[in-house]
Amino acid sequence: MDVVKGLIDKLYKENRIERDQLLYLLDNLDDQGRDYLFARAHETRVKHYGTKVFMRGLIEFTNYCRNNCLYCGIRASNSKAGRYRLTKEQILSACQEGYRLGYRTFVLQGGEDPYYSDDAIVEIVSEIKNRHPGCAVTLSIGEKPCESYKRYYDAGADRYLLRHETASRKLYESLHPGASFDSRIRCLWDLKKIGFQVGAGFMVGLPGQTNEDYVEDLCFLMELKPHMVGIGPFIPHKDTPLAKGNSGSVEMTVTLLAIIRLLLPQVLLPATTALGTIDPLGREKGLKAGANVVMPNLTPPGVRKKYTLYDGKICTGEESAQCRQCIEKRIIAAGFTPDMSRGDNVLWKRKDTV
Ligand code: SAH
């Protein structure tokens, strides 16, 4: 315990750690060490963000996807997925509903769907910013050329979520047929250079994933220094090649959340829907280990069930207003304070592109 505690203290004080020390920590954490880690992570979030939990309105606007990620329910080859796309008007009215409910960040997420040209994305982003000045727009629409990212930024997009999924090249390549690990990583650096608040992140408990792989993920985060990090357990989807696997664990996910809070003290760190799916109190456990963001669903209820990345996904049955109320109650019951403001990373300021 002394060595483990020493490493956690080092992480807490210096916000950095050597690769072999990280592996030692992951290999040797017991319940007592974990409690100590969570306490230090909690202190760190309070220092930078108080007990605030930022609320983001999530609009899942298309489940068409050209990719074939082995784990994902909306992969191109899943012919059983009922597909949908929202029109620009539908997206705008979801934002309007969100604004009425108090949201000041809208997250537009979808599969990689070429139907939405760069012009279309630019038009949608500009119109949201036009109608809701002062609100933040986050895009999560996959890998694009740097030029496209620049256009989205110039149209007013503030943030971009692109999980690196796993920083282990071999594992990445085995899960993403036809995709390139280098390209994924390049996109993240491009986004950062352009000036976005950038979100990287990874899944926990993928088939074959080891502590060595998590060390790769954490070292990559130390290098990239993203403003946001989205991590959640892998959960099998019945119509994918990984249907027979086990889900990632709450314990490992929450442990990694806490370590990320210590490595990147100011990071915006969601307690994800996937974490709430594998454990009814998963998101609350995440908040207590350093997470400070939640992303309630604003997708029109009629199509929600179709954005099924994994089986059993929660929050697909309710109205947006119910989702908002439910999560707000949970945040308060866990001892935190729901915050509807834009909630930018305190280290970020918008810069103009050249
Ligand atoms: N097309 C966008 C959005 C992907 S969906 C992009 O490429 O970034 C959002 C995230 O859901 C993915 O990044 C992945 O980490 C997660 N996800 C997909 N399938 C999952 C599964 N079966 N279990 C848990 N998370 C999953």
Residues whose N, C-alpha, C, O or C-beta is under 5 A from the ligand:
A	BS01	SAH	Y71 C72 G73 G110 G111 E112 S140 I141 G142 L161 L162 R163 P233 F234 I235 P236 H237 A274 L309 Y310
